[in-house]
Amino acid sequence: MRLDHVSYVASHDQISDVVNRIGSQIGTAFVDGGIHPKFGTRNFTAPLLNGQYIEVVCPMDHPATDLTPFGRAVKKKAEEGGGWMTWVLATENISKVEENLGRKAVDGQRKKPNGSILQWKQLGVLDILKDSQQPFYIEWVSKEHPSSDGIAHANLLELYIVGEEDSILKSLNEFKEVVLQNTKFNFIKPEFESLGIKEISFDFNGNKVVID
């Protein structure tokens, strides 16, 4: 299991501005990822040097947005003003996560602008609706990975998470092998701030770039 990607939410009207802002900060062009028809969302992705990627996602004006946990999570974050929504761990065997959480993964897919279909299984989005400091989990069905779309120029360095360190580490300790790709986690006590990712830092050409 490894840290796969981080997800940032924007409104439908603002997603282009957010993509341009973050892309310019890390010197990386975002790629149009297409639409998630099942979730009522669409995204853009930017590759990172370590096989990870950034997703910027927005809710669409579609019934599926309100009918699925992922759609509801994205819509909720957008209505709160947007920002970092979650971090995602990839596994090659999501059945172990199913056993741990006591429920089945759901199928996900999106049609890319070139017509190809990207497929995966995901689990844990219901948990981030209740506890936004936690990650959710994904198993890629397609051989293609979003980190191969575009040209990467930056590394993910640090996550600053408002939350309870013991709670997050307990979730990770349920799995014996978690590779965080040398990413450092900084925990901020949730005294006056909402739970979840506050900001993430990246290395671009030897410079530390912090995006909130």
Secondary structure as GFF3:
##gff-version 3
##sequence-region A 1 212
A	DSSP	beta_strand	2	9	.	.	.	ID=ss1
A	DSSP	alpha_helix	15	25	.	.	.	ID=ss2
A	DSSP	beta_strand	31	36	.	.	.	ID=ss3
A	DSSP	beta_strand	41	47	.	.	.	ID=ss4
A	DSSP	beta_strand	53	59	.	.	.	ID=ss5
A	DSSP	alpha_helix	64	67	.	.	.	ID=ss6
A	DSSP	alpha_helix	69	79	.	.	.	ID=ss7
A	DSSP	beta_strand	83	90	.	.	.	ID=ss8
A	DSSP	alpha_helix	95	101	.	.	.	ID=ss9
A	DSSP	beta_strand	106	111	.	.	.	ID=ss10
A	DSSP	beta_strand	117	123	.	.	.	ID=ss11
A	DSSP	alpha_helix	125	130	.	.	.	ID=ss12
A	DSSP	beta_strand	136	140	.	.	.	ID=ss13
A	DSSP	three_ten_helix	146	148	.	.	.	ID=ss14
A	DSSP	beta_strand	154	162	.	.	.	ID=ss15
A	DSSP	alpha_helix	165	173	.	.	.	ID=ss16
A	DSSP	beta_strand	184	188	.	.	.	ID=ss17
A	DSSP	beta_strand	196	204	.	.	.	ID=ss18
A	DSSP	beta_strand	207	211	.	.	.	ID=ss19
###
